[in-house]
Amino acid sequence: MNLRQQLRGTGVAIVTPFKADESVDFDALGQLIDYIISNGIEYIVSLGTTGETPTLDKQEKLDILHYTFNKVNDRVPVVVGIGGNNTRAVVKDVESFPLEKAAAVLSAAPYYNKPSQEGIFQHYKAIAAASPKPIILYNVPGRTGRNMEPSTTIRLANEVANIGGIKEAGNSIPQCMQILRDRPEHFLVVSGDDDLVLPELAAGIDGVISVAANCFPKNFSDMVRAGLAQDFAAANKLNYPLIEAYNLLFAENNPAGVKAFLYELGLIQNMLRLPVVPLSESIHQKIKAYLKK
């Protein structure tokens, strides 16, 4: 089964809940995993950047991964986030992390270094050569400072055997459409922009790796399934009430927004690790008002 079949629909970039002392709250993580699976999502992304991975140490990452595989217990596929701006370090991680139960590795494009398109190509080529699982590229220029051009994405898709897809979060529907037009048949294309998912479904994407689906797993994944079935009347009906939520989720910072929602839903404590802080009181009050509606 290729990734386009296995990961069609909604994946959730799951948060890492923390206790008051900022240690990982495994009880809350287990509760969240059960909540999103029971509400119909198709797969989980563990250790994505929404999980605050830049502030987790290696042992915490390994503990979260083992716990997640055991808790999910093959109910849905698990994709593992392993990325960074030091190619050699990422290669070591994909070689050493316990990936036997993983469906794929999601790897964010290198941030801060601002490599050329050739540098991005060679970075991913090296990771793909080392990985025991297929690599899903992750283009998120708003965070990395460098856009991965569609021509680079398609070159990787055609020339590197172990690259199976992309999470495209370029915040550009034309760019997403260019990738869809030119991709090889096997190549998975999912959105990383919750607010653009519906029009991108109309263009032909295979689904989404979502932040919003942490807190609205049923409505969001139902919307995506309706879009995949080309039932856009049903999809719009589910999507329109969520537009305000998308704005609130990303008003200040991810994952501060989603953690505020999950706190108000009684699923986690509203704890983050510096340099990320909880939402300002004014935005938090808007979230409370939205959830009351």
C-alpha positions in Angstrom: 0.0 0.0 0.0 1.5 3.4 -1.0 1.2 6.5 1.2 -1.6 7.9 -1.0 -3.8 5.0 0.0 -2.6 4.7 3.6 -2.6 8.3 4.6 -5.7 9.6 2.8 -7.8 11.9 4.9 -7.0 13.6 8.2 -3.8 13.3 10.1 -3.4 15.1 13.4 -0.2 16.9 14.4 -0.7 16.0 18.0 0.4 18.4 20.8 2.6 17.4 23.7 0.7 18.0 26.9 2.8 19.2 29.9 2.2 19.1 33.7 2.5 22.2 35.9 6.2 21.4 36.3 6.6 21.3 32.5 7.3 17.5 32.5 5.4 15.5 29.8 1.9 14.6 30.9 1.5 11.1 29.6 -2.0 10.6 31.1 -3.3 13.7 29.1 -1.5 12.5 26.0 -3.3 9.1 26.3 -6.6 10.9 26.8 -6.0 13.1 23.7 -5.0 10.1 21.5 -8.2 8.3 22.5 -10.3 11.5 21.9 -9.0 12.1 18.4 -9.1 8.4 17.3 -12.6 7.9 18.6 -13.7 11.0 16.7 -12.7 9.6 13.3 -9.3 10.9 12.3 -7.3 8.7 9.9 -3.8 8.9 11.4 -1.6 10.6 14.0 1.6 12.6 13.5 3.8 12.2 16.7 6.7 14.6 17.3 5.7 17.1 14.7 6.6 20.7 15.4 3.1 21.3 16.9 4.3 18.9 19.6 6.9 21.5 20.6 9.8 19.2 19.5 12.4 22.0 19.4 12.1 22.1 23.2 12.0 18.3 23.9 15.2 16.5 24.6 16.0 13.2 22.8 15.0 10.9 25.7 11.6 12.7 26.0 11.1 12.2 22.2 11.8 8.5 22.5 9.5 8.1 25.6 6.7 10.0 23.7 7.2 7.8 20.7 7.1 4.5 22.6 4.1 5.6 24.6 2.2 6.7 21.4 2.8 3.5 19.6 1.6 1.5 22.6 -1.4 3.7 23.2 -2.5 3.8 19.5 -2.0 0.0 19.4 -2.4 -0.2 15.6 -5.8 1.5 15.6 -4.5 4.1 13.1 -1.2 4.7 11.3 1.5 6.8 13.1 3.8 9.2 11.2 6.9 10.3 13.1 8.3 13.8 12.9 12.1 13.9 12.5 13.5 17.1 11.1 16.0 19.9 11.7 18.6 22.2 10.1 21.6 19.9 10.7 21.4 17.2 8.0 23.9 14.9 9.7 21.9 15.0 13.0 18.6 14.3 11.2 20.3 11.3 9.4 21.5 9.9 12.8 18.0 10.3 14.2 16.2 8.5 11.3 18.8 5.7 11.6 18.4 5.3 15.4 14.8 6.2 16.3 12.4 3.2 16.8 10.5 3.4 13.5 9.4 -0.2 13.1 5.8 0.7 13.7 5.8 4.0 11.8 4.1 4.5 8.5 6.4 7.3 7.4 8.7 10.1 8.6 7.6 13.7 8.3 10.6 15.9 8.0 10.3 19.7 8.1 12.5 21.6 5.6 15.7 23.1 7.3 15.0 26.3 9.0 17.3 29.4 9.6 20.1 28.2 7.3 18.1 29.4 4.3 19.7 26.8 1.9 19.4 27.1 -1.9 16.9 24.8 -3.7 19.9 22.5 -4.4 20.7 22.5 -0.7 17.2 21.5 0.2 17.3 18.8 -2.5 20.6 17.3 -1.1 19.3 17.6 2.5 16.3 15.5 1.7 18.2 13.1 -0.5 20.6 12.3 2.4 17.7 11.8 4.8 15.8 9.5 2.4 18.9 7.4 1.8 19.2 6.8 5.6 15.6 6.3 6.5 14.0 2.8 6.9 10.6 4.4 6.2 9.3 6.7 3.4 9.9 10.4 3.9 7.1 13.0 3.7 8.6 16.4 2.8 7.3 19.4 4.8 7.3 22.8 3.2 6.5 25.5 5.7 8.2 28.7 4.6 6.4 30.9 7.2 8.5 29.1 9.8 11.7 28.0 8.0 12.4 31.3 6.1 12.8 29.5 2.7 10.1 28.2 0.3 10.7 24.8 -1.3 9.8 25.5 -4.9 7.3 23.1 -6.6 10.1 22.2 -9.1 12.3 21.0 -6.1 9.4 19.0 -4.7 8.7 17.3 -8.1 12.4 16.7 -8.6 12.6 14.9 -5.2 9.4 13.0 -6.0 10.8 11.7 -9.3 14.5 11.2 -8.5 14.6 10.0 -4.9 12.9 6.6 -4.4 12.2 6.8 -0.7 10.4 10.1 -0.8 6.6 9.4 -0.7 4.8 12.7 -0.3 4.7 16.3 0.9 2.9 18.3 3.6 2.5 21.5 1.7 2.1 24.5 4.0 3.2 27.3 1.6 -0.1 29.1 2.2 -0.5 29.2 -1.6 -3.2 27.4 -3.5 -1.5 28.1 -6.9 1.7 26.5 -5.6 -0.3 23.5 -4.2 -2.0 23.1 -7.6 1.3 23.2 -9.4 2.5 20.2 -7.3 -0.7 18.3 -7.9 -0.5 18.9 -11.6 3.1 17.6 -11.9 3.3 14.9 -9.2 4.0 11.3 -10.1 1.0 9.0 -9.5 2.2 7.5 -6.2 3.1 10.8 -4.6 1.0 11.9 -1.5 0.1 15.6 -1.3 -1.5 16.8 1.9 -2.2 20.3 3.1 -0.5 21.9 6.1 -2.8 24.9 6.1 -6.1 24.2 7.9 -7.8 27.3 6.5 -7.0 26.3 2.9 -7.9 22.6 3.1 -11.3 22.9 1.5 -10.3 24.7 -1.7 -7.2 22.4 -1.9 -9.5 19.4 -1.7 -11.3 20.7 -4.7 -7.9 20.9 -6.5 -7.2 17.3 -5.7 -5.1 16.9 -2.6 -5.2 13.6 -0.6 -6.0 15.2 2.8 -4.3 17.2 5.5 -2.0 17.1 8.5 -4.0 19.3 10.8 -3.6 21.3 14.0 -7.3 22.1 14.3 -8.2 18.4 14.3 -6.7 18.1 17.8 -9.7 20.0 19.1 -12.4 19.4 16.4 -11.5 15.9 15.2 -15.0 14.9 14.2 -16.2 17.9 12.4 -12.9 18.5 10.7 -12.3 14.9 9.6 -16.0 14.7 8.4 -15.4 17.9 6.4 -12.2 16.4 4.8 -14.0 13.1 3.9 -16.9 15.1 2.3 -14.3 17.1 0.3 -12.5 13.9 -0.8 -15.9 12.5 -1.9 -16.4 15.8 -3.9 -19.5 16.6 -1.8 -18.7 20.3 -1.3 -22.1 21.3 -0.1 -21.7 19.0 2.9 -18.0 20.1 3.3 -18.8 23.8 3.3 -21.5 23.3 5.9 -18.9 21.7 8.2 -16.1 24.1 7.3 -17.8 27.5 7.7 -18.4 27.3 11.5 -14.7 26.4 11.8 -13.3 29.5 10.0 -13.3 31.6 13.2 -11.6 28.8 15.1 -8.8 28.7 12.5 -8.2 32.4 13.0 -8.1 32.0 16.8 -5.8 28.9 16.6 -3.1 30.8 14.8 -3.8 34.4 16.1 -0.6 34.5 18.2 1.3 31.2 18.1 1.1 27.5 17.4 0.7 25.5 19.6 -0.4 28.2 22.1 -3.7 28.5 20.3 -4.5 24.8 20.1 -3.4 24.2 23.7 -5.8 26.9 24.9 -8.7 25.2 23.0 -7.7 21.8 24.4 -7.5 23.3 27.9 -11.0 24.7 27.6 -12.2 21.3 26.4 -10.8 19.7 29.6 -8.3 17.6 27.8 -4.9 19.1 28.9 -3.3 21.7 31.1 -2.5 25.0 29.4 1.2 24.6 29.8 3.9 25.4 27.2 7.7 25.5 27.3 9.6 28.7 26.6 10.1 30.5 24.4 6.4 29.8 23.7 4.0 31.2 26.3 0.2 30.8 26.7 -2.2 33.0 24.7 -2.9 36.5 25.9 -6.0 36.8 28.0 -8.0 38.7 25.3 -7.6 35.9 22.7 -8.2 33.2 25.3 -11.5 34.9 26.2 -12.5 34.8 22.5 -11.8 31.1 22.5 -14.1 30.6 25.5 -16.8 32.6 23.8 -16.4 30.7 20.5 -16.7 27.3 22.3 -19.8 28.5 24.1 -21.4 29.2 20.8 
